Amino acid sequence: MRNEVLRLEKVTLREQGVTLLDNLNLHIFEGEIMGLVPIDTHGLSALCDLLRENVPLHYGYVFYREKLINTWRSPRPHYNRISVIQAKSCLVDGLTVADNIFVLRPGFRGRLMRPSAFRRQLQPFMRSIGISIDADARVEDLTVFERFVVELLKAVVAGCRLIVLNEISTLINEAELGKLHAILRHYAAEGISFLYICFHFEELLRISDRTALMMHGRVVKLLEGVEMIPQSLLPYSAAYEQMVTSQLARGAHQIGPEVFSACLPEAAGGGLRFSVRAGECLVLQDLDNHFIDGFLGALAGARPPEGTRLRLRGRPLQRPERDRRLAVIQDQPGRTMVFPGLNYLENLCFTMDHRIRSLWRSGRVKRGLRRAYAEWLGPDLLDRRVEELTETERCELVYRRILLQRPDVVFCVQPFRMADVAMRMSIWRMLEELLDRGVAVVILAVNLADSLSLADRLIRVRRGRPQEAFDRVHFNDLPADAPWRSLYRDAPDHRKEDLP
């Protein structure tokens, strides 16, 4: 008989009159890797907070390791020995790997810290998972993958029997993801359980024992055994796949002349050169988180490395941060690219002043824009402040702003990260509209996620140099676990193009 590690029984959680978790039932066994696919993000953060800390419940019971730890009748607020690993790190910068793992853990009462002893204690853990990380390395110098491993080891050393991994695959490449999955299986064999939260069912097929589908703050379906196949997705997820499939049936986008080219030199003697044409979608996959930040810095006006050359419409691009012919959509734009204190219309028009004179000074112009956009979006939405918008509405606002800006090329940083099904469909349609208007779209991604479904070309980059390139007809040569690769299985069998 398998021991139960976690049981959520009829859990209902409300905050400021909003029901975040609604009669949620979930149980996880010892040594199990439980997958969770959020059809929407409603209640997802509340679930992670509830597992980490005993927040007051409106109704329900929470059992951890077969003990009642939280109930609506008699809440006992305290932190649980459950770790949540996500994009935002829980490690402390300025301290070493060993300090974070051994010193900053519950129950540590040592008065003297002996680095040599910490190093010796860490070695068996590293050997058991086949990973080598310097115990004296500062955590701010770690790669994203190494940070995830350190957080995982910290949870294991602290005695956590349940570890939650919240949408971490979009931050590491396929090879690192394979290593992480091997580590999870190793610790699962030792009886540690995992709740693996991921928006892509294809990924969970590779790692989870069972998968729960969550929507509107409750588990609506549990998949296991013969049901663990992609065709068993619920209709609201299948609708997204149908939308992608119908676009692929139309063939490649209508591609025009070259509009942007870049030469990014590397000190080691190599470099990345690429160009993109009007109406083309190019995906640049950064396999080791090496070049995206530097490239975005160059677009933002930071002093680029010597030899960097950016050209737009055949001419050198001197001040990319001020050129409205170029646009950048940051990661999670609904949080990073909206302006609090302004309403929807003011945010929408923020990058249009190069096209409309006296945009901000003329009341007549503002009234004209309001009338025009009220027919498109509705008058109620235009006057709402961004704080009152949903996450999806804020994200749509940014993409609509870019559509109205009418740039020649748009750079999108991991556009589908942390996006639920509804938001992914909205983003996908917005990007398709940009491409249909002849705008070149360059997607900067670490993990392919949904980006492949839009791509005309894919360039995989390692250490700032192109490793290999694929045209659309080459996508069937991608690794078998690449999202949406199965949609290209009937494509002609071509070899991928290896770049020097």
C-alpha positions in Angstrom: 0.0 0.0 0.0 1.4 3.4 -1.0 1.7 6.1 1.6 0.0 9.4 1.0 2.1 12.5 1.1 -0.4 15.2 0.3 -4.2 15.3 0.3 -6.3 18.4 -0.4 -9.9 17.6 0.5 -12.7 20.0 -0.7 -10.4 23.0 -0.3 -12.1 26.3 -0.9 -10.0 29.5 -0.5 -11.3 33.0 -0.8 -9.6 36.3 -0.8 -11.3 39.7 -0.8 -14.5 38.1 -1.9 -13.0 36.2 -4.8 -13.0 32.4 -4.8 -9.4 31.3 -5.8 -9.7 27.6 -5.0 -13.1 26.0 -5.4 -13.8 22.6 -3.8 -10.3 21.4 -4.9 -9.4 17.8 -4.4 -5.9 16.4 -5.0 -3.8 13.7 -3.5 -0.2 12.7 -4.1 1.5 9.5 -3.1 5.0 8.9 -1.8 7.6 8.8 -4.6 5.1 10.0 -7.2 5.7 12.7 -9.8 2.3 14.3 -10.1 1.7 16.5 -13.2 -0.6 19.5 -13.1 -1.8 21.3 -16.2 -3.5 24.7 -15.5 -6.0 25.3 -18.2 -6.1 28.8 -16.8 -4.0 30.5 -14.1 -6.9 31.1 -11.8 -5.9 30.0 -8.3 -2.5 28.7 -9.3 -0.5 31.1 -7.1 -3.0 30.5 -4.3 -2.4 26.8 -4.5 1.4 27.2 -4.3 1.0 29.6 -1.3 -1.3 27.2 0.4 1.2 24.3 0.1 4.0 26.5 1.4 2.1 28.1 4.2 -1.1 27.3 6.1 -3.3 30.2 5.0 -6.8 30.4 6.4 -9.3 28.3 4.5 -13.0 29.1 3.8 -13.6 25.3 3.8 -11.7 22.1 3.4 -8.8 20.1 4.9 -5.1 19.7 4.1 -3.2 16.6 5.0 0.6 16.3 4.7 2.3 13.0 5.4 -1.0 11.7 6.7 -1.4 14.4 9.3 -4.0 17.2 9.3 -2.0 20.4 9.0 -4.7 22.9 8.0 -8.5 23.0 8.3 -11.2 25.6 8.0 -12.3 24.9 11.6 -9.1 25.6 13.4 -6.4 27.2 11.2 -2.8 26.9 12.5 -0.7 29.4 10.5 2.9 28.2 10.0 5.2 27.3 7.1 5.1 23.7 5.9 8.2 21.7 5.0 7.1 21.8 1.3 9.4 23.6 -1.2 8.2 25.6 -4.2 10.8 26.1 -7.0 9.8 28.6 -9.7 11.2 31.4 -11.8 11.8 33.7 -8.8 14.7 32.3 -6.8 14.5 31.6 -3.1 18.3 31.5 -2.8 20.2 34.4 -1.2 22.6 36.3 -3.3 26.0 37.0 -1.8 26.1 33.6 -0.1 27.7 30.4 -1.4 26.0 27.3 -2.6 26.9 25.5 0.6 25.6 28.3 2.8 22.3 28.4 1.0 21.9 24.6 1.3 23.1 23.9 4.8 22.9 27.2 6.8 19.7 28.7 5.5 17.5 25.7 6.3 14.9 25.1 9.0 16.5 23.7 12.2 20.1 24.8 11.6 21.4 25.9 15.0 25.2 25.8 14.5 27.1 28.7 16.0 30.2 28.1 13.9 30.1 27.7 10.1 32.8 25.5 8.7 33.0 25.8 4.9 35.2 22.7 4.6 32.6 20.6 6.5 29.8 21.9 4.3 31.9 21.0 1.2 32.3 17.4 2.4 28.6 17.1 3.3 27.6 18.4 -0.2 29.8 16.0 -2.2 27.6 12.8 -1.7 24.5 14.7 -2.8 26.3 15.9 -6.0 27.6 12.4 -6.7 24.3 10.8 -6.3 22.7 12.9 -9.0 25.7 13.1 -11.3 26.0 16.9 -11.1 29.1 19.0 -10.3 28.6 22.5 -8.8 31.3 24.2 -6.8 30.1 24.5 -3.1 31.9 27.8 -2.8 30.3 29.4 -5.9 28.2 32.4 -5.3 24.6 31.7 -6.2 24.4 34.9 -8.4 27.0 33.4 -10.6 25.1 30.1 -11.2 23.3 29.3 -14.4 19.5 29.0 -14.3 19.8 25.2 -14.4 22.4 25.1 -11.6 20.1 27.4 -9.5 17.3 24.9 -9.9 19.6 22.0 -8.8 20.7 24.0 -5.8 17.1 24.8 -4.8 16.3 21.1 -5.2 19.2 20.0 -3.0 18.3 22.6 -0.4 14.8 21.1 -0.2 16.1 17.6 0.0 18.6 18.5 2.8 15.8 20.4 4.6 13.7 17.2 4.7 11.0 18.2 2.3 9.0 15.2 1.2 7.0 17.2 -1.4 8.6 19.6 -3.8 6.6 21.8 -6.2 8.2 22.8 -9.6 6.2 25.6 -11.1 6.7 26.2 -14.8 10.5 25.8 -14.8 10.9 24.2 -18.2 10.6 27.5 -20.2 13.8 28.7 -18.5 16.1 25.9 -19.4 16.9 24.1 -22.7 16.0 20.5 -23.7 19.3 18.9 -22.6 19.1 20.6 -19.2 15.5 19.6 -18.9 16.5 16.0 -19.5 19.1 16.2 -16.7 16.5 17.7 -14.3 14.0 14.9 -15.1 16.7 12.3 -14.3 17.3 14.0 -10.9 13.6 14.0 -10.2 13.3 10.3 -11.0 16.3 9.6 -8.7 14.7 11.3 -5.7 11.3 9.9 -6.5 12.9 6.5 -6.2 14.0 7.5 -2.7 10.4 8.4 -1.8 10.3 12.1 -2.4 7.2 13.3 -4.2 6.9 16.1 -6.8 4.1 18.3 -8.0 5.2 19.3 -11.5 3.2 22.3 -12.8 3.4 22.8 -16.6 1.2 24.3 -19.3 2.3 21.7 -21.9 0.8 18.3 -21.8 3.5 16.9 -24.1 6.2 17.6 -21.5 4.3 15.9 -18.7 4.0 12.7 -20.8 7.8 12.4 -20.3 7.9 12.7 -16.6 4.6 12.4 -14.7 3.0 9.3 -13.3 -0.5 10.9 -13.2 -1.7 14.3 -14.5 -4.4 16.6 -13.1 -6.1 19.2 -15.2 -7.0 22.4 -13.2 -9.5 25.0 -14.3 -11.2 27.8 -12.4 -9.4 26.8 -9.2 -10.4 23.2 -9.2 -9.2 19.9 -10.5 -11.6 19.0 -13.4 -10.0 15.8 -14.6 -7.4 13.2 -13.6 -5.5 11.4 -16.3 -3.5 8.2 -15.7 -2.7 4.9 -17.4 -4.0 4.6 -20.9 -5.4 8.1 -20.7 -1.9 9.6 -20.6 -1.9 10.4 -24.3 -2.2 13.8 -26.0 -5.6 13.0 -27.7 -7.2 12.9 -24.2 -6.9 16.6 -23.7 -10.1 18.4 -22.9 -11.9 20.4 -25.6 -10.6 23.8 -24.5 -7.0 22.6 -25.0 -7.8 20.7 -28.2 -9.2 24.0 -29.6 -5.8 25.5 -29.3 -4.2 22.6 -31.2 -6.9 22.8 -33.8 -6.1 26.5 -34.3 -2.4 25.8 -34.8 -3.1 22.9 -37.1 -5.3 25.0 -39.3 -2.6 27.6 -39.7 0.0 25.0 -40.6 -2.3 23.7 -43.3 -2.2 27.1 -44.9 1.5 26.7 -45.4 4.3 29.3 -44.9 3.7 33.0 -44.3 3.8 35.4 -47.2 7.4 36.5 -46.9 8.8 39.7 -48.4 12.3 41.3 -48.7 14.8 41.4 -45.9 14.1 44.1 -43.2 16.5 43.4 -40.4 20.0 41.8 -40.1 22.4 41.5 -37.1 26.0 40.5 -36.6 26.8 39.8 -33.0 30.5 39.0 -32.6 32.0 36.7 -29.9 35.4 37.2 -28.3 36.1 33.5 -29.0 36.2 34.1 -32.7 32.7 33.1 -33.6 29.5 35.0 -33.7 25.9 35.0 -34.6 24.7 36.4 -37.9 21.1 36.3 -38.9 18.5 38.2 -40.9 14.8 38.2 -41.1 12.4 39.2 -43.9 9.0 41.0 -43.9 6.2 38.7 -42.8 8.6 36.0 -41.6 8.7 34.4 -38.1 12.2 33.5 -37.0 12.8 31.7 -33.7 16.2 32.0 -32.0 16.6 29.3 -29.4 19.2 30.2 -26.8 20.4 26.7 -25.7 22.5 28.0 -22.8 21.0 31.4 -21.8 24.1 33.0 -23.3 23.1 35.7 -25.8 19.5 36.9 -25.2 20.3 39.3 -22.4 23.2 40.8 -24.3 21.2 41.2 -27.5 18.3 42.8 -25.7 20.8 45.2 -24.1 22.0 46.2 -27.5 18.5 46.9 -28.6 17.8 48.9 -25.5 20.7 51.2 -26.1 23.4 49.6 -24.0 26.9 49.8 -25.4 27.2 46.6 -27.5 30.5 44.7 -27.9 32.8 46.0 -30.6 31.9 44.8 -34.0 28.2 44.5 -33.4 26.3 45.6 -36.5 22.5 46.1 -36.7 20.9 47.0 -39.9 17.2 47.9 -40.6 16.0 48.2 -44.2 19.6 48.0 -45.4 20.9 50.9 -43.3 22.8 50.9 -40.0 20.7 51.1 -37.0 22.3 53.7 -34.8 19.8 54.3 -31.9 17.6 51.2 -31.8 16.0 52.2 -28.5 14.6 55.3 -30.1 13.6 53.9 -33.5 9.8 53.1 -33.7 10.4 50.9 -36.7 11.6 48.3 -34.2 9.7 47.0 -31.2 10.5 44.7 -28.3 7.9 42.7 -26.4 9.4 41.7 -23.1 8.8 38.5 -21.2 5.4 38.6 -19.5 4.5 42.0 -21.0 1.3 42.3 -19.0 3.5 42.9 -16.0 6.5 44.6 -17.4 5.2 46.8 -20.2 2.1 48.5 -18.9 2.1 51.8 -17.1 0.2 52.0 -13.7 -1.8 55.1 -13.2 -2.8 55.4 -16.8 -6.0 54.1 -18.4 -6.3 51.6 -21.2 -6.4 54.2 -24.0 -3.4 56.1 -22.7 -1.4 52.8 -22.5 -2.6 51.8 -26.0 -1.4 55.0 -27.6 1.9 55.2 -25.9 4.1 54.4 -28.9 1.9 56.2 -31.5 3.1 59.8 -31.1 5.6 59.3 -34.0 2.5 58.8 -36.3 0.0 61.3 -34.9 1.0 64.8 -34.2 -0.1 66.5 -30.9 -1.3 63.1 -29.6 -0.8 64.1 -26.0 -1.6 67.8 -26.3 -4.7 67.9 -28.5 -8.1 67.1 -26.9 -9.6 66.8 -30.4 -7.1 64.1 -31.3 -7.8 62.2 -28.1 -11.5 62.3 -28.7 -11.1 61.1 -32.2 -9.0 58.2 -31.1 -11.5 57.3 -28.4 -14.3 57.2 -30.9 -12.3 55.1 -33.3 -11.1 52.6 -30.7 -14.5 52.4 -28.9 -15.9 50.7 -32.0 -13.0 48.2 -31.9 -12.6 47.5 -28.1 -15.7 49.0 -26.5 -16.0 52.3 -24.6 -15.9 50.7 -21.1 -12.5 49.1 -21.6 -10.8 52.3 -22.8 -11.4 54.1 -19.5 -10.3 51.3 -17.2 -7.0 51.7 -15.4 -4.5 48.9 -16.0 -4.7 47.8 -12.3 -8.3 46.8 -13.0 -7.5 44.6 -16.0 -7.0 40.9 -16.0 -3.6 39.4 -16.9 -4.9 38.4 -20.3 -6.3 41.9 -21.0 -3.0 43.6 -20.0 -1.1 41.2 -22.3 -3.5 41.9 -25.2 -3.1 45.7 -24.5 0.7 45.5 -25.1 0.2 43.5 -28.4 -2.4 45.9 -29.6 -0.1 48.8 -28.8 2.5 47.2 -31.0 0.0 46.6 -33.8 -0.9 50.3 -33.8 2.8 51.2 -33.7 3.3 49.5 -37.0 7.0 48.5 -36.7 9.0 46.7 -39.4 10.3 44.1 -36.9 9.2 42.9 -33.5 11.4 41.0 -31.0 9.3 38.8 -28.6 11.0 37.4 -25.5 9.5 34.0 -24.6 6.0 35.1 -25.5 4.2 32.0 -24.2 5.9 31.7 -20.8 3.5 31.3 -17.9 0.5 31.8 -20.3 -2.6 29.6 -19.8 -4.5 28.2 -22.8 -6.7 31.3 -23.2 -3.7 33.7 -23.1 -1.7 31.5 -25.5 -4.5 31.5 -28.0 -4.7 35.3 -27.7 -0.9 35.8 -28.1 -0.8 33.4 -31.0 -3.6 35.3 -32.8 -1.8 38.7 -32.2 1.5 37.3 -33.5 -0.3 35.9 -36.6 -1.9 39.3 -37.2 1.6 41.0 -37.1 2.9 38.5 -39.6 -0.2 38.9 -41.9 0.5 42.7 -41.9 4.1 42.0 -43.1 5.8 42.6 -39.8 8.9 40.5 -39.3 8.7 38.6 -35.9 11.8 37.3 -34.1 11.0 35.1 -31.1 13.8 34.8 -28.5 13.3 31.6 -26.5 15.2 29.2 -24.3 12.6 26.4 -24.6 10.6 26.2 -27.8 7.2 25.8 -26.1 4.6 27.1 -28.6 7.0 29.2 -30.6 7.6 26.4 -33.1 4.0 26.5 -34.2 4.5 30.0 -35.7 8.0 29.6 -37.0 9.1 29.7 -40.6 12.7 29.2 -39.5 14.5 28.1 -36.3 18.1 28.8 -35.4 19.5 27.1 -32.3 22.3 29.1 -30.7 24.9 27.8 -28.2 27.5 30.0 -26.6 26.5 32.9 -28.8 27.1 30.9 -32.0 24.6 29.2 -34.3 24.7 25.4 -33.8 22.1 24.4 -36.4 19.2 25.8 -38.4 15.9 24.4 -39.6 13.5 25.6 -42.2 9.8 24.7 -41.8 10.2 21.6 -43.9 13.1 20.5 -41.6 11.1 20.6 -38.4 10.4 16.9 -38.4 14.1 16.4 -37.7 13.9 18.2 -34.3 14.1 16.1 -31.1 11.0 13.9 -30.7 10.0 15.7 -27.5 10.0 19.2 -29.0 6.5 20.8 -28.6 4.4 20.7 -31.7 7.0 18.6 -33.6 4.4 15.9 -34.2 2.5 18.3 -36.4 5.3 18.2 -38.9 5.7 14.4 -38.9 4.3 14.2 -42.5 6.6 16.8 -43.8 9.3 15.8 -46.4 12.3 14.1 -44.9 15.1 16.6 -45.1 18.3 16.8 -43.2 18.8 19.7 -40.9 21.3 22.3 -42.0 24.5 22.3 -39.8 26.0 25.7 -39.6 29.7 26.3 -39.2 
